[in-house]
């Protein structure tokens, strides 16, 4: 499949594969806009895109999606 969205300044897309209990997200490609505001957005965006490549599993509880590394460490959480 494909995942896509905004990383804060730039839009991104990446491939992904999943099973019932695993998730693998490929390297993200993104647009190349430079955003000066808010301060720190570019390093935050780079960190977010790097995190996606380390995802090994996920869980969904209610309206919350949690992405985890292979060792079970929580990498990111999203709430709808």
Secondary structure, 3 states (H helix, E strand, C coil): CEEEEECCCCEEEEEEEECCCCEEECCCEECCCCCCCCCCHHHHHHHHHHHHCCCCEEEEECCEEEEECCCCCEEEEEEC
